[in-house]
Each structure stands twice: as C-alpha cells, then as structure tokens.
Amino acid sequence: MLKMAMVTGLAAVLGFTGAALAEDNHVDTQRSDAPELARYGPFNIGVKTLQLSHAKQLDVLHAKPGEAIPLYDRPLTVEVWYPATLASGQAAAGQYRAMTRDGKTEVTLLGRAVRDAQADASKGPYPLLIISHGYPGNRYLLSHLGENLASKGYVVASIDHTDSNYADQAAFGSTLLNRSLDQLFVLGEMARLNSAEPSGLKGMVNADNTGLIGYSMGGYGALNTVGAGVTAASVAFPWGTPNGALAVRQAGNASYAASMDKRIKAALVIAPWGWNQGFWDAAGLAGIKTPVFFMAGSVDDVAGYSPGVRNIFEGSVNAPRYLLTFENANHNAAAPIPAPRETWQPVAHLKFVPAEHYADPVWDSARMNNIAQHFATAFLGKVLKGDVAMEPYLNVTENARDGKWSAEADGSFKSDHSYWKGFPKRTAVGLRLEQGKAN
C-alpha cells in the first residue's frame, strides 16, 4: 500500500498526464528475457467488437423461490482478434477503452491490433479460441493472449460475461450457471459468422477446431464445458444458483451430457475455481477427455493450489494434461494484463488497491504474460495445429531448476544440455511443468 501511494504521489508531483499514464498501459510488452515462443507471430492483427444476444436464457437474478425462473435475452459483448491485412503505411498499433476493477474508472490500453482492419483470409479458416475472464473481469483482462495468439494464425473471441463484469457485477449464481453456456453460445455464433456477411469474418473461423482459454471462473466454466459436471451438492448450495437451476450442468444429467461439443479440441485453464468449494469431485472430473493445459500459482488463496488446482489436474484422469506451476505466485498468476497505472491508487469504495486485482506480489505480470504466451503457443500449436515442432517445448525436465545449461563457446548446445527449450539461461527458475496421461 505504501509503495503504491508513493508512486501515485510522485506522479502528481511530476505532473504526469492521463496520456503519459496510458503509455504505460501496454498489453503487448515483450520483456528481454521472454521465452522464445512468446514472440508475436507473422500476422498483423485486426480487432472488432461484436454485440450478441443469447435468446431465452434463465434470468436467475430475478428468480423467486418456488416459482419458474423467468427468461430473458442475454446480451454479450465479444472482442475478436484475427489475422489482418493492413493498408500501406498503416501502423500495427491500436488502443482499447477498458473499465478497471473499481467499476468506475475507464482507461486506455495500448496494443498491436488495428480496429476493424481488413481480415486476412489467405491462410484461413483459422482455429478458433474463446477466452473467458474471471469474476469480476472483462474481455480485455487476457488481451495479451488475444493479440499474441491472433498474430500466430488464430481467431480469438473474448467474452464480456454479463453480470460478471467490473461495471455490472451481480449475484454469483448467474456466473455459476452462465459461464459454460456463454462459451458454447459464442462458439455457435462464431461458426455462424464464418459464413455470414457483412460480419467481416467470412471464411476466417474454423469453429470445428476450437480451444477454450479460461481464467478463475472462466476456468471453472471451461472445465464444465469440456466435461467436468458439477456435483449434486453444489447445485443445492443456498448461496449458489437459485431453484436448482445449475442441475443442467451437473454430472450425470442427460441434458448436460448432450451439451458436449466435439468441436472443442483443447482447453487452457488458468487458476480454475471450484475444488475447495465442493463443485468438483472424482466422478465429475473423469468426464474430461479433452487435452487440458493448467496454469496456477503455488500459493493461490482464491482457487487454492493444494488442495485446489492440483487436485483438479490430478483428478482429470481421462484427459492428456499439463500443469505449469509458478512457484510462490498467487491467484493472479499468468492471466491478467499488467495493472493499468490508474489502478495503483486506493479508491473509497474498495477495501484494497485496485491494482491488487491484476498484480502478483512476487512475480512481474509482464513476465508471467510472456511465459503464458510461450506455453499457450506450444500447447495450442501441438493440439489444434498438429505442429510436432511444439513438442520439445512441452517435454521438458519437470522442475526447471533441475535443467542444465550446457553450451559451447559458439552458443551451440552440448549433448548434456537439458535446460527448458526456448528459455534463455537462468530464466526458467521458479517454474515446474508436469504431465499427466489419459487413462
């Protein structure tokens, strides 16, 4: 708290303007020690905003005990990044206006995507990725991944989950029910837009080859979408979804089983919530058969680690899977963009400095973003694109500290070199990557 107050005071003394602060709010930072696959890919990036409506959904916010839950058309805003063609001389840069954690302050974020740039379908259609943020959050929280992966030949759709955004955060029951339903709906809409005009995305989206990326409650939703049915006990939690409505996402429910979408081929799940609150058990997790890459901090005190995310990883026995652990990182490991500079000061209506929603006390956010970009590129490239060149980046010594850096004077590696592929010397410390094979 003291450090943040000092930085804020210094900004005031030096007369930093809003524009100067915005220059710090980059989502595309590439540190000098970034691992190899974090680098942006060969495509320029376009971005567009979609306004979608999911008809006739349960309006759990207006449910009354013992009565049928009313229906409503659920609005969803979706940010889409895609390979693009830029005009001659057009800069590969752009801005986003984004709400921050306090639900009141809107800031400018800077990146490499160009608003409404012409789609480049020359090598399309491209695999589809769907990003799902935490509670609360917004569609820009993982924008570093959205941009980075679009530059590598993906169409990336990031959802603003209604009732779970910074400015409209509502009862938790809506988030519990709607996360997976929103993901499935957006998948269907992106498939439709691939053949629709004037969507600007015609011929761009291969929805039959889709990956999910979820953080925290987005991770909860992604697990449920790919086969982890929730427990019977969680359906009845009085603080959860009202009137037993969550039963439609419960393990063993026929309608839940029927909702499995074979177009989803991979899931990248960061700090998924729910184990320590009783939403997952062995029977439910056994339903996951899709390859999953888990990321987590070893001292996560929101989703939990052990017990917590590690139990989910170990319990997903029918899925080929990975677990990347950031030693001593908390719940904000890897996923959130660096805290916008405007969030560094306290606000009256929150008991914490808003920057704490994004930052980790131990790890640098841009550093973790780069590591996430590296492993997302490797995992999704292997699973969705069948790129066998990605396998050596995943088949590494489990504990990075046990890897040996062994190189000749000319930089070529000796036969006993076992350091993590793609990581510069000394930079993989604090990481562990485990693998689990499907039964």
C-alpha positions in Angstrom: 0.0 0.0 0.0 2.8 2.4 0.9 4.7 1.7 -2.2 1.6 2.4 -4.4 0.8 5.6 -2.6 4.4 6.8 -3.1 4.2 6.1 -6.8 0.9 7.9 -7.1 2.3 10.9 -5.2 5.3 11.0 -7.4 3.1 11.0 -10.5 1.3 14.0 -9.1 4.5 15.9 -8.2 5.9 15.3 -11.7 2.7 16.3 -13.3 2.1 13.1 -15.3 -0.9 13.5 -17.6 -3.5 10.9 -18.4 -1.8 10.4 -21.8 1.5 9.8 -20.1 0.0 7.2 -17.8 -1.7 5.5 -20.8 1.7 4.9 -22.4 2.5 2.5 -19.5 -0.7 0.5 -20.1 0.6 -1.8 -22.8 -0.8 -5.3 -23.2 1.8 -6.3 -25.7 5.0 -6.0 -23.6 7.8 -8.4 -24.6 10.5 -8.4 -22.0 14.1 -9.1 -23.0 14.0 -12.4 -21.1 10.8 -13.6 -22.7 10.9 -17.3 -23.7 11.1 -17.9 -27.4 7.5 -18.7 -28.3 6.2 -15.6 -26.6 7.3 -13.5 -29.7 4.5 -12.2 -31.8 3.8 -14.2 -34.9 3.9 -13.3 -38.7 0.3 -12.0 -39.0 -0.8 -8.4 -38.5 -3.8 -8.2 -36.1 -7.2 -6.8 -36.5 -9.8 -6.4 -33.8 -13.5 -5.8 -33.8 -16.3 -5.8 -31.2 -19.5 -7.9 -31.6 -22.8 -7.4 -29.8 -24.6 -10.7 -29.4 -27.8 -11.8 -27.8 -28.5 -15.3 -26.4 -32.2 -15.7 -26.6 -34.5 -17.1 -23.9 -32.0 -17.7 -21.1 -32.8 -18.2 -17.4 -32.9 -14.9 -15.7 -31.6 -16.1 -12.3 -31.2 -12.6 -11.0 -35.0 -12.3 -10.9 -35.8 -15.8 -9.7 -38.2 -16.2 -6.8 -38.3 -19.3 -4.6 -40.7 -22.0 -5.7 -41.5 -20.2 -9.0 -40.4 -20.8 -12.5 -37.4 -18.8 -13.4 -38.2 -16.1 -16.0 -36.5 -15.9 -19.3 -34.6 -13.1 -21.0 -32.4 -12.4 -24.0 -28.9 -12.4 -22.5 -26.6 -9.7 -24.0 -23.0 -10.5 -24.6 -20.2 -8.2 -25.9 -17.3 -10.1 -27.5 -13.9 -8.7 -28.6 -12.5 -10.6 -31.6 -8.8 -10.6 -32.7 -7.9 -12.0 -36.0 -5.2 -12.1 -38.7 -5.4 -8.9 -40.7 -4.2 -7.1 -43.8 -3.1 -3.5 -43.1 -3.1 -0.6 -45.5 0.2 0.6 -46.9 1.9 2.6 -44.2 -0.6 1.7 -41.5 0.9 1.2 -38.1 0.5 -2.1 -36.3 -0.9 -0.4 -33.2 -4.2 0.4 -31.6 -6.0 1.3 -28.4 -8.7 -0.1 -26.2 -11.0 1.7 -23.8 -11.5 -0.6 -20.9 -13.2 -0.4 -17.5 -10.9 -1.3 -14.5 -11.6 -3.2 -11.3 -13.2 -0.3 -9.4 -16.1 -0.5 -11.9 -15.9 3.3 -12.4 -12.6 4.2 -14.0 -12.2 3.7 -17.7 -8.6 3.7 -19.1 -6.8 3.4 -22.4 -4.8 0.2 -23.1 -2.3 0.0 -25.8 -1.6 -2.9 -28.1 -0.8 -4.0 -31.7 -4.3 -4.7 -33.1 -5.9 -2.3 -35.6 -9.6 -1.6 -35.1 -11.7 -3.2 -37.8 -8.7 -3.9 -40.1 -9.4 -6.0 -43.2 -9.4 -9.7 -42.3 -6.7 -11.8 -43.9 -8.3 -15.0 -45.1 -5.3 -16.0 -47.2 -4.4 -18.9 -44.9 -7.8 -19.3 -43.3 -10.0 -20.5 -41.9 -8.1 -20.4 -38.6 -8.6 -22.3 -35.4 -11.0 -20.5 -33.0 -10.1 -19.7 -29.5 -12.6 -18.5 -26.9 -11.4 -16.5 -23.9 -13.4 -16.4 -20.6 -12.4 -13.9 -17.8 -12.6 -14.1 -14.0 -15.3 -12.8 -11.6 -15.3 -9.9 -12.0 -13.3 -9.1 -15.1 -13.8 -8.1 -18.7 -12.9 -9.1 -22.2 -9.6 -7.2 -22.0 -8.3 -9.0 -18.9 -6.4 -11.5 -21.0 -5.9 -9.3 -24.1 -2.2 -10.0 -24.1 -3.1 -13.6 -25.1 -5.8 -12.5 -27.5 -3.4 -10.3 -29.5 -0.4 -12.6 -29.3 -2.3 -15.7 -30.5 -4.1 -13.9 -33.3 -0.7 -13.0 -34.7 0.1 -16.7 -34.9 -2.9 -17.6 -37.0 -6.0 -17.9 -34.7 -9.3 -16.1 -34.4 -9.7 -15.2 -30.8 -13.1 -14.3 -29.3 -13.0 -12.9 -25.7 -16.3 -12.6 -23.9 -17.7 -9.9 -21.6 -19.8 -12.2 -19.3 -22.9 -10.3 -18.4 -23.4 -9.9 -14.6 -19.7 -10.7 -14.1 -18.0 -7.5 -15.5 -16.4 -4.8 -13.4 -19.3 -2.4 -14.0 -22.2 -4.9 -13.8 -21.1 -7.4 -11.2 -24.2 -9.2 -9.8 -25.1 -12.2 -7.8 -22.7 -15.1 -8.1 -25.4 -17.6 -9.1 -25.5 -16.0 -12.6 -21.8 -16.6 -13.1 -22.1 -20.2 -11.9 -24.8 -21.0 -14.4 -23.8 -18.9 -17.4 -20.1 -19.3 -17.8 -20.3 -22.6 -19.8 -23.5 -21.6 -21.6 -21.9 -18.3 -22.7 -18.9 -20.2 -24.1 -21.0 -22.7 -26.0 -23.2 -19.9 -27.4 -20.2 -17.8 -28.6 -18.8 -20.9 -30.3 -22.0 -21.3 -32.2 -22.1 -17.6 -33.1 -18.5 -17.6 -34.4 -19.3 -20.6 -36.6 -22.3 -18.7 -38.0 -20.3 -15.6 -38.6 -17.8 -17.6 -40.6 -20.3 -17.8 -43.4 -22.2 -14.6 -42.8 -21.9 -11.2 -44.4 -21.3 -8.4 -43.5 -19.6 -9.9 -40.4 -16.1 -9.2 -41.7 -15.1 -12.7 -40.6 -16.4 -14.7 -43.5 -14.0 -17.6 -44.3 -11.9 -16.8 -41.2 -13.2 -19.1 -38.5 -12.7 -22.9 -38.2 -15.1 -23.5 -35.4 -14.6 -27.2 -35.8 -11.1 -26.8 -34.4 -11.7 -24.7 -31.2 -9.8 -24.2 -28.0 -11.0 -22.6 -24.7 -9.0 -20.3 -22.6 -10.4 -19.6 -19.1 -9.1 -17.8 -16.0 -10.6 -18.4 -12.5 -14.4 -18.5 -13.0 -13.6 -18.6 -16.8 -11.6 -21.7 -16.0 -14.5 -23.1 -13.9 -16.7 -22.6 -17.0 -14.2 -24.2 -19.4 -13.8 -27.3 -17.3 -17.6 -27.6 -17.2 -17.8 -27.1 -21.0 -15.4 -29.9 -21.7 -16.9 -32.5 -19.5 -16.5 -31.8 -15.8 -20.0 -31.9 -14.5 -20.6 -30.1 -11.2 -21.5 -32.0 -8.0 -25.1 -32.6 -6.8 -24.1 -30.8 -3.6 -23.1 -27.6 -5.4 -26.5 -27.5 -7.2 -28.1 -27.1 -3.8 -25.8 -24.5 -2.2 -28.1 -21.7 -0.9 -25.6 -19.1 -1.9 -25.3 -20.5 -5.5 -27.7 -20.6 -8.4 -31.3 -20.4 -7.3 -34.1 -23.0 -7.6 -31.7 -25.8 -8.5 -31.1 -24.3 -12.0 -27.4 -25.4 -12.0 -28.6 -29.0 -12.4 -28.4 -28.6 -16.1 -24.6 -28.5 -15.7 -24.4 -31.4 -13.3 -22.5 -34.7 -13.8 -24.9 -37.4 -14.8 -27.6 -35.1 -16.2 -28.7 -36.3 -19.6 -29.0 -32.7 -21.0 -25.6 -31.9 -19.7 -24.1 -34.9 -21.4 -25.8 -33.9 -24.6 -24.2 -30.4 -24.5 -20.7 -31.7 -25.0 -19.4 -30.1 -28.2 -16.9 -32.1 -30.2 -15.7 -29.0 -32.0 -13.7 -28.1 -28.8 -10.4 -29.8 -29.1 -8.3 -28.2 -26.3 -8.6 -26.1 -23.1 -6.0 -23.8 -21.5 -7.2 -23.3 -17.9 -5.6 -20.8 -15.5 -6.3 -20.9 -11.8 -9.7 -22.7 -12.2 -12.1 -22.1 -9.3 -14.3 -24.6 -7.5 -12.4 -27.5 -5.9 -12.3 -26.1 -2.4 -15.9 -25.1 -2.6 -17.2 -28.5 -3.5 -18.0 -28.1 -7.2 -15.8 -30.9 -8.4 -15.3 -34.5 -7.5 -13.6 -37.5 -9.0 -16.7 -38.6 -10.9 -17.2 -35.2 -12.5 -13.6 -34.6 -13.4 -13.4 -38.1 -15.0 -15.7 -36.7 -17.7 -12.9 -34.5 -19.2 -11.4 -36.2 -22.2 -10.2 -33.0 -24.0 -6.4 -32.2 -23.7 -6.0 -29.5 -20.9 -3.1 -27.3 -20.0 -3.4 -26.0 -16.4 -1.5 -23.0 -15.1 -1.5 -22.0 -11.4 0.4 -20.2 -8.6 1.6 -22.4 -5.8 0.2 -20.2 -3.1 -3.2 -19.4 -4.8 -5.5 -18.4 -1.9 -8.6 -17.9 -4.1 -8.9 -21.1 -6.1 -6.5 -23.0 -3.9 -3.5 -24.9 -5.2 -3.0 -28.0 -3.0 -5.8 -28.6 -2.2 -7.2 -26.8 -5.2 -6.0 -26.7 -8.8 -3.5 -29.6 -8.3 -6.5 -31.8 -7.3 -8.3 -30.8 -10.4 -5.2 -31.6 -12.5 -4.8 -35.0 -10.8 -8.5 -35.8 -11.0 -8.8 -35.3 -14.7 -7.6 -38.8 -15.2 -9.1 -39.4 -18.7 -7.5 -36.3 -20.3 -4.0 -35.8 -21.5 -2.9 -32.8 -19.4 -0.2 -30.5 -18.2 0.2 -28.4 -15.0 2.5 -25.4 -15.1 3.2 -24.0 -11.6 4.6 -20.6 -10.8 6.3 -21.1 -7.5 5.1 -18.6 -4.8 2.7 -16.9 -7.2 -0.9 -16.3 -6.0 -4.2 -16.3 -7.9 -3.1 -13.7 -10.5 -0.5 -15.9 -12.0 -0.1 -15.6 -15.8 -3.6 -14.4 -16.8 -4.2 -10.7 -16.0 -2.7 -7.9 -18.0 -0.3 -5.7 -16.1 -2.2 -3.4 -13.7 -3.1 -0.2 -15.5 -1.3 2.7 -14.0 -4.6 4.4 -13.0 -5.3 1.4 -10.7 -2.3 2.0 -8.5 -4.1 4.3 -6.0 -6.7 3.5 -3.4 -10.4 4.2 -4.1 -13.0 4.9 -1.4 -15.5 2.0 -2.2 -12.9 -0.8 -2.2 -11.0 -2.3 0.7 -8.0 -2.9 -1.5 -6.0 -1.0 -4.1 -7.5 -2.0 -7.5 -4.0 -2.9 -8.8 -4.0 -5.9 -6.5 -6.7 -7.4 -8.7 -4.2 -7.7 -11.5 -0.7 -7.9 -9.9 1.2 -10.6 -8.0 3.3 -9.7 -5.0 6.2 -11.9 -6.2 6.1 -12.2 -10.0 6.2 -9.5 -12.6 3.0 -9.5 -14.6 4.6 -8.9 -18.0 7.0 -11.8 -17.2 4.1 -14.1 -16.4 2.2 -13.0 -19.5 5.2 -13.8 -21.7 5.5 -17.3 -20.1 1.8 -17.9 -20.7 2.1 -16.8 -24.3 5.0 -19.2 -24.8 3.2 -22.2 -23.4 -0.1 -21.3 -25.0 1.7 -21.2 -28.3 3.3 -24.6 -27.7 0.2 -26.4 -26.4 -2.4 -25.0 -28.8 0.1 -25.4 -31.7 0.5 -29.0 -30.9 -3.1 -29.8 -30.3 -5.0 -27.6 -32.7 -2.5 -27.3 -35.5 -0.7 -30.7 -35.2 2.7 -29.0 -35.1 5.1 -31.6 -33.8 7.8 -29.0 -33.6 6.0 -27.8 -30.4 6.6 -31.0 -28.5 10.1 -30.2 -27.3 8.8 -27.1 -25.7 6.4 -29.2 -23.6 8.6 -32.3 -22.9 10.9 -30.6 -20.5 12.6 -31.5 -17.2 9.8 -31.4 -14.7 11.5 -28.9 -12.3 13.1 -26.1 -14.2 15.8 -25.8 -11.5 17.0 -29.3 -12.4 17.6 -28.4 -16.0 21.3 -28.0 -17.0 22.5 -25.2 -19.2 25.4 -26.6 -21.2 26.6 -24.8 -24.3 29.8 -24.4 -26.5 31.5 -21.1 -26.8 29.7 -20.5 -30.1 26.3 -20.9 -28.4 25.5 -24.4 -29.7 24.2 -26.8 -27.1 26.2 -29.8 -25.8 24.7 -33.3 -25.6 24.0 -32.9 -21.8 22.1 -29.7 -22.2 18.7 -30.1 -20.5 17.5 -26.6 -19.8 13.9 -25.7 -20.8 13.7 -25.3 -24.6 13.1 -21.7 -25.6 14.1 -20.1 -22.2 17.3 -18.0 -22.1 19.9 -19.0 -19.5 18.8 -18.6 -15.9 15.2 -17.6 -16.8 13.2 -20.8 -16.1 13.8 -20.7 -12.4 10.6 -20.8 -10.3 8.7 -22.9 -12.8 7.5 -26.5 -12.8 5.8 -28.4 -15.7 4.1 -31.7 -15.0 2.4 -34.0 -17.4 -0.5 -36.5 -16.9 -1.5 -39.1 -19.4 -5.1 -40.2 -20.1 -6.2 -43.5 -18.7 
